[in-house]
């Protein structure tokens, strides 16, 4: 099956964990009906790119999930993004592949700070958005409060396109403000449409106003919706008709709604839920709910008619491999091939699978494509089989046209974020920005058999997930896996064990400490060994003093005359450097010292390079015993951005972590409901290992932070003594 770019809608479902995104996907699938069967082999298996027949979506997904189906002659690609903030990489990948975003908000929980940050991410790239309110059947659901919460968090461009009321007999009445009609759902699941009149016998939940008040609220909401559409679409014809008192034409209003939504300044709110929500405690519903529940048809119509086609979207400007600009491309099947790997995973039966968005051109099985984007490779590779998850099953397809998304198998070198293009006209798309992973976790192979697999497994894991980073610390000899948070780390460890067969044990990361002298001191080193034959003889005297942080070693030769032959002066320095690398206490290198070589003695026969290296090290150890040692710990420069209401809690927490606040500054808020402040501080690295989770708890998910090395500073004596013990 081949579809053109105008016949595709790519939509990312965005929302916090528990908002009901996955359940909404299931209802939309049920509403669209069974997927059309296409010729080709049917692959039945479960993965994070598509789900097999009979499989249910997991309640919590740690990756991007693609689900495709046909609706009114269109192919709709739903990209279910993970709601947990640990998986922001997959969220950004989903936004890169999509042309619009559908925000899923719980009417019971409202908009939290994390969802507001996700909205700001979408606003930053100018992606069109709409809002689907779920959980209307929850005991704490409040429709009016949820809409007010959305307007507070997302701005005045948020306007309801539907209202809901429920009568005492359990009948649900949805007011479709756009088409000026009422849709009724009986407790038995029957659906009936009628022109808008008095909307409800009684409003839902705790709203006890009368029928007249409900009808007035519907008329006021419809007027606000029409005025919002007119303001954003700038349709003078519709404006004149509206000002003249005429009823706006429904088709014209729908077309202007699409214009307003595409401009990403108008955000309609729709309602959706299962029909089992129709029943009330006094009259519970015993009927089997209709497949799609209520509001699903309206959501699909919005996606089909108001969300932009790929041909009208903005494509990130590609460049040539040498960095020079190239002509812009558009979503045309006959154009040059420009595609991007959105997600990479490995299936135990199929092998490596890549989720690919084609921005321009057409991708066919067995095509030769140029794979580029990462510095490690720039290769030509043959494309494997193409498939698309129609419904919950993968079906092979003969090609993937411009604007569409498909699953490509057996791309051996392609990584997440890579560009696929024609070898005759190679190009690169800019890789989407990724935040730095902030949670360190030390890992070690559980058994010797796992050691051989661990290195390869970690390499593949990082290629699949750009949000992970692996660091081998030479001082502590630990392998440290950096992730976005605890859930992200747990998912990575699970994939290591189940997908790659490399079981590991996790342990707290060790912070690499250093030492320096507490005070200036004199040191003497004697390496005298005479046991018959050629012996060892070297004596050196040094003066050592501490230097400011970051100075390293400053070696000064102050030998007068020939007390130490000139050929052995570098040997003394080499021995001192070797001893500094080892430290006085194993594992804590010495640093920031000025060492003056002031005197020494040599022997014409027994002195050697090795003897003076050993003497230099002994002299430094002697000076350390005399002057005392100060333990230095690494300090980070930390910039914490939080809503103003949480600044006090963040300041108190930073002080409890031995942090030193160096300044604060207000910043323009990324969301409309909360001014934000950036707190600048210097905090010991030992206190920051789990800060990413603790900041989320302090700020209710609204805090973000960035850190970078600042230097080394003396550790408090009681903490240093505890380490020594």
N, C-alpha and C positions, 0 to 999 in steps of 0.2 A: 504493500500500500504506500502510495506517495501523496504527501500533502504539501501544499504551498504554504509560504510564510503567512499569508492572510487567513489560512484555515487552521492556524495553531494558536492556542492561548497557553502561555507559560506562567503559572501562578505559584508563588511561594506562600505557604501557610506559616504564619509567624505568630508566636505567642508563648507565654510562660508555661512551664510544665504544669499539667493538670487543667489547662484551659479547655481541653476537649478537641484538639486539632485532629488526632487520629480517629476519634469517633465521628467527627465531621466528614473526614475522607470517606469513611464507610457509608455514611448516609448519602453523600453525593454519588458514590458508586451505585448504590441501590436505586437512587432516583434516575440516574442515566440509563439503567437497565443492564442486562447482560452484555459483556463485551462482544463486539463483532468478531467472528472467527476468521482468521486469515490463513492462507496457504503457508506452509512452512512447518518446520519442526517445532514442537512445543516443549520447552524446557521447564520442568517442574522442580523447583528448589527454592529455598529461602535465603535471602541475602539482604543487604542494606540498599540495593538498587531497585529491587522489585520483590514481590512476595508471590509464592506459589499458590495454585488453586487450593482452596480449603484452609490456607493459613490465615491467621488473624494478625492484625497489626499488634506489635508489642505495646504494652502500656507505657513503657519508657524506652525510647530509642536513643542510642548514642550516636546516630549518624543520620545523614540526609537520605530520605526515602522518596523515590519517584513512583508515581502511580498515574497511568494514562488511561483515558477512555474517550469514546465518541459521544458527542452531544450536538444535535441539530446541525449535522454536517461538519462540525469542527472536531479537531483533536485537542483535548484539554490535558495538559501535563501539570499535575499537582506535585509540587515539591514540598513534602512535609519536613520542615526543618526542626531540629531538636530544640526544645524550649529551655533546657538547662544552660545556664551561662557558661559552663565549662566547655560546651561544644560550639562556641562562637565561630570557629573556623568553618564548620558545616553550614551555619546560618549565613555567613557571608558568601559561601560558595552557592547556596541556594538563591540568594539575591542576585548574584552575578548571572546565573542561568535563567532567571525569571524576568518577565517584562512587567509584572505587577505583583503586589503583595496583598494577601487577605489576612488581616489581623484577627485573631480569635481571642475574644475576651470573655471571661466568665462573669455573668450577671450577678453571681453570688460573691465573688472575690473582688471584682472591680479591677482597676488598673494599678499594678504595683510599679515600683521604681524600675525594676528590671525590664518590664514591658515598655516603659517610657524610653529607656535607653535604646531598646530595639527600634522603636519608632524613630528616634533620632538617627539611627544608622540608616534607615530607609530614606529619611528626609535628606540626609547628606548626599545621597546619590540621586535624589529626585525621582524615585520610583513611585508610580501611582499606587494608591492604597484604598482599601475599603475595610469595613469592620463587621465581623459576625459575632453577635452576642449569643452565648451558649448558657447552659445550666439554668435556664428559666424555670425549670421544674424544682430547683433547689429550695429548701425552706427559707433560706436567707436571701433569695433572689429578689431584687428590687429594680425593675426595668428603668423607671425614671431616674433613680439614683445612679444606675450604671451608665446611662446616657450622659448625665451631668458629669460623671467621673471621666468619661472619654473626652468630653469637650474641655474639661479642665486640663487634662494631661496632653491632649493632642491638638487643641486649638479650636477656634470658632468655625473652621471649615468642616467640622464633624456635625452632621445633621441626620436624624433618623429618617429612613425611607419606609419604615414599618413601625406600627404600634400593635400591642397585643392586649387583649382583655379576655377575661374568662368569667362565664356566668356560673351560678350556683349549681346548675345541672351538669357542669363539666365541659360545656361547649367552649372551645377556644375560638376566638374571633381575632383574626389578623387584619389590621387596616393597612392595605397597600396604598401608601400615600402617592406614589408615582402614577399609578393607573386609576386612582380614585375608586377603589373597590374594596369589598370586605370578603375575606376568605374564611369560611367556617369549617372547623373540624369537630365532628361529634365524638363523644366518648368511644364510639365503635369504630372510629377511624374514617368515617365518611367525609368527603370534601365537597364543599358547595361554595360557589361564588355568587356575589350579588353586588349591585352598585352600592356605593357608600350611602348609608342612611344613618340613623342612630346606631352607634357601633356596638354597644354592649349593654347587656342587662346590668352588669356590675363590672367594675374594673378588677384586675387581677390582684392577688395577694392582699396586702393590707389597705389598698386604696378603696375607700368606701364612698366616693363621690357618686352622684347619680348619673343616669343615662345622658341627661342634657349636658352635664359637665364633661362627660367622656366624649360626646360628639363635638363639643366646642374645642376640646384638646386636640382631636384629630384634625379639625379644620385649621386650627392655628399651626399645627405641625406641618400640614400640607402647604400652607402659604409660605412658611419658613423654608421648606424644601424647594419650592418653585423659585422663590427669590434668590436662594443660594445658587441654584443651577443657572439662573439668568445672569447673576453677578459674575460667575466664573466662565460661562460659555460666551458671554458678550454677544448674545443673539438679539439683535435689534427687533427682528420680526416677532419673536416670542415676547420681548419686553413690551412692544406696542400693544400686542394682543392682550397681555396680562393687565397693563394699565388701563386698557379700554373696558375691562370687566368681562372679557370673553373667557370661556373655559379653554385653557391651553390644550392644543392637540396632543394626544398621548404619544403618537409616533415622533412628533417634533420634540416633545419633552424628553423622550428616551434618547434621541440623537444628541440633544444638548447635554444630557447627563453624561454620555460617553465622552463628549468634549471636555466637560468639567473634570471628570475623573482623570482623564489622560494628562491634564495639565498639573496634576498632583497638588492641587490646592483645595479640592473639594472631596470629602471622604464620607460616603453614605454608610449608614448603619443599618444592617439587616438582622433579622432574628431567625434562629434555627434551633431545632431540638427534636427529640423523639416524641412520637405521638403518645407514648405512655405517660408523658407529662400532662396530658389533658385532664386526667382524673383528679378529683379532689379527695381529701380525707373522708368526706361524707359520701361521695359517689365515686369510688375508685373505678378506673377503667379496667375492664376484663377482656377487652378485645385485643387481638394481635395488632400491633402497630403497623401502619403502612410502611413499606420499605424505606422511604427516604425521610420520614418524619415531616415536620412542618418547616417551611421556609427554604427547603432545599431547591425547589424549582426556581424560586426567586434568586437565590445565590447563583445557580447555574446560568440563569438569564443575564444576570449582572456580568458574570465572567465572559459570557459569549458576546454580549452586545456593548459593554462599556469598557472592559479592559482592553488595552491596546494589543494589536497584532505585532509580531516581531518586525514586520516591515516598517512600522512607525516608531519603533524604539530607537534609542541612541546606542550606537556601538562604540565601545572603547577604541580609540584610534590605534591601529596596529602600526608597527614600525618594522623595518628590515632588520635582519640579524646583526648588522653592523651599527644599529642605532639610528640610521637615517630614516626620515619620514617616508611614507609610501602613500599612494592614493587611497582615499577613504573607500570602504566597502559598504555595501548595503545587503539586506537580506533577500538575495535573489538566487534562485536555484542554479542559474547559469553563470553566476559570478565566480570569482576565484575562491578556492576553498580556504576558509578561516573557521576553525573550530577550537574548542578548549576542553581539556579534561577537568571536569568539575569534582569528581570523586573517584578514588581508586580503592578496590577491595579485592580479596582473594576468596574464591569459592572452592571447597574441597573437591567438587566434581567437575567444574568448568575451568577452573584456573583463574588467572588474573582477569578482572573485569573493570572496565572504565566507563563511567558515566560522562557522556560527551554532549555538549551543546554546540550545534552547528550554527554559526552566525552568518556565514555566506557560503555559497556553493552547495555541492551535493557530495555526500560521502557514500561510497559503495564498498561492499565486501571485496577484499583482495586489492583495494587501492594501495598504492605506494604513497606514503605521506611523510613529510618532514616533521620530526618531533623536536621541539626546541622550547627553551624557557629557562631551564636550569643550567648553570655553568658546567655541570658535569657531563652533559651530553648535547649533541646536535646531530641526530641520526635520521636516516631514512628507514622506514619500517612498513611492513605490510599489515593492512587492516584485516582483522579476523571477521567473524560473523557479527552481524548487526541484529539487535532485537529491541523490542519495546515492551514494557509491562502493560499490556491491555488488561484492565481490571487488576486482578491479583496474579496473573500468569504472564510469563515472558513468551513472546511470539517472535520468531525470526521475521525480518523485513528485508526487502531487496535493496533499499537505500534509505538515506536520511537527508531530507532537504533542508534548505535554509530556514532557520528559525525553530527547527525541531530538536528534540533531545532523544538520544538513543543509548543503548548499552553496547559497548564494543568489547569483544573478547580478545585476549592474547596479544595485547599491546605490551611487549616485553619491557620496553624502556620508558614508556610514557608515565609521568608522575602527575599527581594532582597539581593543577595550575599550568601545565604545559600547553603549548599551542600546537595544533595540527594544521599543516598547510601543504600546499603543493610543492614538491621538490623544485619545480621550474620557477616558482614565484614564492619563496619562503618568506614568512613574516612572523612577528611575535606580538602577542597581546600583553598589556601590562598585567602582572599578577596582582590579585586583590590583596589589600593590606591585611596583615595578621598581627594581633597583639602578641607581645612577648609572653611565653609561658612563665608562670610565677610560682608554681609549687614544685619544689625539689623532692625527689624520692630516690634514695640509694637502693640499688638492687644487686643481687648476686645470684648466680646459678645455684639451683637447689641441689643438683648432683653433677658429677663430672660429665655425664653424658649430655647434660644441658649446656655446658660451657661451649661446646663446639657449635651448637645451633644458635646461641644467644647473640653473637655478633651479627650474623646474617639476619636473624629475626628482627633485631633492633633497627637495622638499616632499612629493611622492607617496611617496618612499621612507620618509620619517620617519612618514608616516601609516600605512603598512603595518607598520612595525617600530618600536614604541615604545622599543626599546633603542638606537636611533640618535638623535643630536642634532647639529645643524649650527649653528655659531657663526661669524659674520663679525666678525673682529677689526679694529676701526677703526684701531688703531695699526700693525699689521703688514700690513693689507690682505689677509690670507689668509682663505680659506674653510677652516675646520677641521671635519672630520667626526669626531665622537666615537663610539666603538663599545666593545663589551665586550671585545674582544681582536683578535688578528691574523686569526684565521679569520673572525670576524664582519666585519671591515673588508674582507677579500678578497671575501667573498660580496656585500657592499654594492657594491663597485666593479664586480664582475661584473654585477650587476643593472642598474647605471647604464648600462653599455655595451650589454648584450644586450637588455634589456627596454625601456629608454628611449632608446637611441641617443645617449647623452651620454658619450663617451669622455673620461676624465680622466687626468692624470698626478699621482702622489702624490709628496710631498716632506716632509721633516721640518718640523714646526711651529716657527715662530720664537717664542721667549718674549719678551714685551714687557718691556723694561728701562726703568728711569728713572734720573735723575741728581739729585744735590744738591751743594751746595758743601761742600768739605772743611773750610773754615775761614772765619771772618768776613772780609769784604773790602769795599773801597770801589770804586765804579764810577762812571764819568763817561760821559755820552752827549751828543754834539753832532750835531745835524742842521742844518747851515748850508749853504744853497744859494742863490746869487745869480747868476742868469743873465739878468738883464733882466726887467723887469716884476715881477709878484708872485712873491717867492721863498719860501724856507722857513727858519725860524729857531726853534730850540728847544735849550735846554741844561738838563740835569738831573743832579744829583748824588745818589747813593743809597748807603746802607750796607746790606749784605746779611749775614745770618747764618743758618746752618742750624738747623732745628727738629727735634724728635723725629719719628720716622716716623708718617705719617698725618696730619700737621698741615696739609698743603696750603700755600696762600699766605696770609700775614698781611701786608697792606699798611698802612703807618703814614704818615700825612701829618704831617711835622714842619716844614713850610714856615712861616717867620716873616716877617711883612710881606707884600709883594706881589712877592717874587722870581719866583714863577710865579703868574699870575692863577688864581683859584679855578676858573674854567671849564675850565682845562686839567689840573687835578689828576686827574680821572677818565681823561683821555686817556693820562697817564703810566701809570696802573695798567693800562689796557687794553693798552698796548704791552708792558708787562712780562708780563702774562698770555699774550699772543700768543707772546712769545718763549719763555716756559716751556713752552707746548704744543709748540713746534718743537724746543726743546732746543739746547744748544750743539753737540752732534753730531747730525745728522739722525736722527730715529727714536727718540731717547732724551729724553723730556720731562723738564724740571726740576720738582722738587717739594720740599715741606717747607722753605720759606724764609720768613724775615721780612725784608721790604724796607722800609726807612725812607727816604722822600724828604726830604732835608735841605736841598737848595739847588737853584738853577737860575736861568735868565735867559730873558726873553722879549722879543719885539720888537712894537711897537705895530701894525706893518703886516704883517710877514712871518710872525709866529707863527700856527699853526693847530692844529687837532685832529690832523691827520695828522702834522705835524712833531713834536709831543710824543709821539705813539705811537711813531714811529721812534726818537726820542731815548731813550725808556724802554727799548726793546729793546736799543739799543746800550749803554746803561749796564749792563744786566744781563749782556750778553756780556763787557763789560770787567771786571766784578766776578768773573765765572767764570774769566777768564784769570788774575786776580790771586790769588784764593783757591784755585784748583784745583777739580777736579770728582771726585766719588765716584760710581761706577756702582752703582745699586741693582737688585737682582734680586728677583722675587717669591718668597715663602716660603710653603709650605703646612703646615697642621697635619694630620698623618697619624696615623690610628689603625689599627694592624695587628693583626688577630686571627689567631693561629696556635696549633696544638697545642704543648704545652710542649716537646716534643722538638726543635722547630725554632726556639725563641726565640733561642738563641745565634747561629745562622746569620743570622737576621733582624737582630739587633743589629749584628753585624759588617757586614752589607750596608748598613744605614742609615748607619753611621759612614763607610763608604767613599763614600757619596753626600753627604758633608758634612752629614749629618743631626745634629741635637741631640736626644738622647733626654730627654724631660721626665718620664717616669714609666712604670710598668708596674702592671698589676692583674690578678689572676686573675678569670675569669668562669666561670659555670656552663657545663659543656660541652654543646654541642648534640648531641653523639653520646656514646655510653656508653663508648667505649674510650679517650678522650683528654681530659685536662683542657686547658683553653685559657688563654692569656694575651693580653691586649691591651697592645700597646706603643704609647705615645704619643710622638710625635716631631715636630720641626719640620725640614722638608727643603726645600732650594731646588727650585723648580718645574722648572728645567732638568734636574735629576737624576731626575725622576719620569715622563718621557714614556712609557717602556716598562716601568714597574714592574709592571703587571698580569701580564705574561708571566713576568717574572723572579721574582716572588713565588711564582707557581705552581710554578716549577722548584725554588725553595728549599724549599718546604713540601710538595712532591709533590702539589700540587693542594688542599691543606687550608687554605691561607691566604686571607684576605679583608682588604680594607682600605677605608677611607673617607678622603677628603681634602676640605679646604675652605681657602679663602684665609686666610692669617694676616697678611700685610703684606709690606713691602719691607725688605730689609737689605742692607748694603754687600757687594758682591762682592769676593772676594779679588783683590788687585792683579794677580797674574800672569794670572788669567783675564780681568780687565778689559783688561789690556794686549793680550792675544791677540785679543780682540774688536776693539780699536782697529786693530790691525795688519791 
